């Protein structure tokens, strides 16, 4: 059965593989419990009854009830829809929160938008990275720090950081600093949806050693590690 033909109103059971993964039944059983709290939180944020949420999703009230009591799991399509509803419902304050964070955080942070374009920086970003935020603001990452950073940035964008599916990325970078010395950085990146449907990413940066950089590559096999919302919910 294809995803488009799946009946979201039909109860699913561990026997047919829709709730429990054959490879890991323990993990499968944990997934409905996670979505129990997610569905309830969504209804609370939106002020919806089970019937009202069901109407918006095109399913029955009984389906929503099964999700909330942990006996069933929404389809991948509906999980994506509800994650989007969660992000939109909380996005009205995001822009102000981000503005305050950049202004007051003691940590090196950059704000990056679609096309890997620098939007803004925290005050400590320059000293931590050895870069010039005044020159970078409004510019794309590409072409600024060398071929290795360009290749890593391509991998980062392809992870889906701006598509709404990726919850976070952990990225290591190697660039040339002042005087030609190599500078190694690690970014923890989280995407945020604004009311305009634009996705922007907060990148928390810290300087690391060459040993830390190599350890990341050995652990994850690539400079960009990412987790999707599905993986976090699981």
C-alpha positions in Angstrom: 0.0 0.0 0.0 1.3 3.4 -0.9 1.5 6.3 1.6 -1.2 8.1 -0.4 -3.6 5.2 -0.1 -3.2 4.5 3.6 -6.3 4.7 5.7 -5.5 7.0 8.6 -8.8 6.1 10.3 -8.1 2.4 10.4 -6.6 1.1 13.7 -3.1 -0.1 13.4 -1.6 -2.9 15.5 1.9 -4.3 16.2 0.9 -7.4 14.1 0.8 -5.5 10.8 4.0 -3.5 11.5 2.5 0.0 11.6 3.2 0.5 15.3 6.2 -1.7 16.1 9.2 -2.0 14.0 10.2 -5.7 13.4 13.8 -4.7 14.1 13.0 -3.2 17.5 9.7 -3.8 19.1 10.7 -1.9 22.2 11.5 1.2 20.2 8.2 0.8 18.3 6.2 0.7 21.5 7.8 3.9 22.7 6.7 5.8 19.6 2.9 6.0 20.4 3.7 7.1 23.9 5.7 10.0 22.6 3.0 11.0 20.2 0.4 10.8 23.0 2.0 13.9 24.6 2.7 15.6 21.2 -1.0 15.3 20.1 -2.3 16.6 23.4 0.2 19.5 23.4 -0.9 20.4 19.9 -4.6 20.4 21.0 -3.8 22.5 24.0 -1.8 25.1 22.0 -4.6 25.4 19.5 -7.5 25.1 21.9 -9.0 22.2 20.0 -11.2 19.3 21.0 -10.4 15.8 19.7 -13.2 16.2 17.2 -12.0 19.6 16.0 -8.4 18.4 15.5 -9.7 15.3 13.7 -11.7 17.5 11.4 -8.7 19.6 10.5 -6.6 16.4 9.8 -9.4 14.6 7.9 -9.6 11.7 10.3 -12.2 10.6 12.8 -12.3 11.6 16.5 -11.7 7.9 17.3 -8.3 8.1 15.5 -7.2 11.1 17.6 -8.4 9.3 20.8 -6.3 6.2 19.9 -3.2 8.4 19.3 -3.7 10.1 22.7 -4.2 6.8 24.7 -1.1 5.3 23.0 -2.9 2.5 21.2 -2.1 3.8 17.7 0.3 6.0 15.9 -0.5 8.7 13.2 0.8 8.1 9.7 4.0 9.7 8.5 1.9 12.2 6.5 -0.1 13.2 9.5 2.9 13.4 11.8 4.5 15.8 9.4 1.3 17.9 9.3 1.0 18.0 13.1 4.7 19.0 13.5 4.1 21.8 11.1 1.0 22.9 13.1 3.1 22.9 16.2 5.8 25.1 14.7 3.3 27.5 13.2 1.3 27.8 16.5 4.4 28.9 18.3 6.1 31.0 15.6 4.5 34.4 16.5 7.1 35.0 19.2 10.0 33.3 17.6 11.4 36.4 15.8 11.4 38.4 19.1 13.0 35.5 21.0 15.8 35.2 18.4 16.4 38.9 18.4 16.8 38.9 22.2 19.0 35.8 22.1 21.4 37.3 19.6 21.6 40.5 21.7 22.1 39.0 25.1 23.7 35.6 24.7 27.3 35.3 25.9 27.8 32.5 23.4 29.0 32.9 19.8 25.9 32.6 17.6 25.1 33.3 14.0 21.7 33.5 12.3 21.6 31.9 8.9 18.7 31.9 6.3 17.9 30.2 3.1 20.7 29.9 0.6 23.1 29.7 3.6 23.1 33.5 3.9 24.3 35.2 7.1 21.6 37.3 8.6 23.1 38.4 12.0 25.6 37.6 14.7 25.9 37.7 18.5 28.6 40.1 19.9 31.0 37.2 20.7 30.9 35.6 17.3 33.9 37.5 15.9 36.3 36.7 18.7 35.4 33.0 18.8 35.7 32.4 15.0 38.2 35.0 13.9 35.9 36.3 11.3 34.5 39.8 10.5 30.7 39.8 10.9 30.4 43.3 9.4 31.7 41.9 6.1 29.7 38.7 6.3 26.3 40.1 7.2 24.0 39.6 4.2 26.6 37.4 2.4 26.3 33.7 1.6 28.7 31.3 3.3 29.8 30.1 -0.1 33.1 31.5 -1.3 34.0 33.0 2.1 36.1 30.4 3.8 37.5 28.0 1.2 36.5 24.8 -0.6 36.2 22.6 2.4 33.7 24.9 4.1 31.8 25.2 0.8 31.5 21.4 0.5 30.4 21.1 4.1 27.8 23.8 3.6 26.4 21.9 0.6 26.0 18.8 2.8 24.4 20.9 5.5 21.8 22.4 3.1 21.1 18.9 1.7 20.4 17.6 5.2 17.0 19.4 5.0 17.8 22.1 7.6 15.6 24.6 5.7 12.9 22.2 4.6 11.2 21.8 7.9 12.1 18.1 8.4 15.4 18.4 10.3 15.3 19.2 14.0 19.0 19.8 14.5 22.4 19.5 12.9 25.9 19.1 14.4 28.5 20.3 12.0 32.3 20.7 12.1 34.2 23.1 9.9 37.8 23.7 9.0 38.7 27.1 7.7 41.8 29.3 7.4 42.1 31.9 10.1 44.2 35.1 10.4 47.8 34.5 9.4 46.9 31.3 7.5 46.5 29.1 10.6 43.7 26.5 10.5 40.7 27.1 12.6 38.3 24.3 13.6 34.7 25.0 14.6 31.7 23.0 15.7 28.2 24.3 15.1 25.0 23.2 16.8 22.2 24.3 14.5 18.5 24.5 15.1 15.9 25.6 12.5 13.0 27.9 13.4 9.9 28.7 11.3 8.7 32.3 11.2 5.2 33.6 10.4 6.3 34.4 6.9 6.9 30.6 6.4 10.7 31.4 6.2 13.0 28.9 8.0 16.0 30.4 9.7 18.7 28.6 11.6 20.4 29.5 14.9 24.0 28.3 14.7 25.8 28.1 18.1 29.5 28.0 17.4 32.6 27.1 19.4 36.2 26.7 18.5 37.5 23.1 18.8 40.9 21.3 18.4 42.0 19.3 15.4 41.6 16.3 17.5 38.0 17.2 18.2 37.4 17.7 14.5 38.8 14.3 13.7 36.9 12.6 16.4 33.6 14.0 15.0 34.4 12.6 11.6 35.3 9.3 13.1 32.1 9.1 15.1 29.6 10.3 12.5 31.5 9.5 9.3 30.8 12.9 7.8 31.1 16.6 8.9 27.4 17.0 9.1 25.3 15.0 11.5 21.5 15.6 11.7 18.4 14.3 13.3 14.9 14.5 11.8 11.8 15.3 13.9 10.7 11.7 13.4 13.9 10.4 14.9 13.5 12.7 17.9 9.9 11.7 18.3 10.9 8.0 18.2 
